[in-house]
Amino acid sequence: MSAEPVIPYGAYWSTPFARWQGALAHLHSVEFAAFVARRELARRGIEPAAFDHGVLGLSVPQKHSFYGVPWLMGLVGAPAVGGPTMMQACATGVRSLLAAAQEVRSGLARASLVVTCDRTSNGPHLYYPNPRGPGGTGAAEDWVMDNFGCDPLGGHSMLATAENVARKHGITTAAQHEVVLRREAQYAEALADDAAFLRRFMTLPFEVPAAGYKKTAAVLAGDEGVSRSTAEGLAALKPVQPGGSVTYGAQTHPADGNAGIVVTTRERARELARDPAIGVRLLGFGSARAELAHMPEAPAPAAAQALAQAGLSIGEMAVVKTHNPFAVNDLVFARLTGVDVAAMNPYGCSLVWGHPQAPMGTRAIIELIEALAQRGGGRGLFTGCAAGDTAMAVVLEVGPA
């Protein structure tokens, strides 16, 4: 028996994101995500017993994360609930949402809790045994830094993919810096009126728990470590790679945090929504892979697939949000789709508030919903790239329930 999967309006949240080695660096990402989910569900009057399915999305392993959703849901207060653990680098947020939507649509679940979390700070340092190595010596890997710096298929870094795309499309440093200034100005709108936009889905001020979750270690007024750029400051920066175009000012920063979304049937959504008169429908999903070492090109074909599944055109999207680890991403997406690069990403994006990988897309989807709600409804698109030159996208609609 199939059912249309929907997101109850308001049944989602995000922590502030903190630049790595910041205020959240001491917290186990899965335990912290469960702590936040339990608290945010209580604020919305949603009992953990409402769920019969869960999805955990993460891309940086943590101790005991092998136990995935059963452990997470047990910590949340739903010990009878299971489900999958998803990992697709920065596309994990959309991939996790799709997994929940498929479960509800198939009739295997009535309500799924999607929790995405990552801590790029203090990522694991792994040792892989190799009995056949010289003297039995194995191989070691710094999970976060080594994988940022090397795609094993081509031996190139993620930065190299941005340079390849910038060179191919003739994207200049100056054009990238213009996008940075525009995105920071849009994020400033989210901070207006005492961060009124962020407060629509984020608990502020945010009390950061100590490691034992019994005391408060710090209090965040909002996202921590966000850059404040000037045209003069950006112009003084040199490209990171000799002969390149991408500066440190035109790329995002690693971060820590988590986010959650509830996916359920239309009938249950009325019970769980903050405003039962507002509905959030999932219209289409897309997935794509670009040419090797051309990661920033992948969001455009992923968006095209999601739009095709929804039976809509890019021109019918009232709001477009993207994951942009590099300013290059938005410039090439605009060129490939015809979207106005200045209009994309109202209220900010990952280029500004950071890159904690798995929860990054989840927060962007939440911001997309709220940006549409601010307009009185409409259709919107989120799309973003991920490691391995991949991308995922989702098209959704906010309107009457």
Order of alpha helices (4+ residues) and beta strands (2+ residues): beta-beta-beta-alpha-beta-alpha-beta-alpha-beta-beta-beta-alpha-alpha-alpha-beta-beta-alpha-beta-alpha-beta-alpha-beta-alpha-alpha-alpha-beta-beta
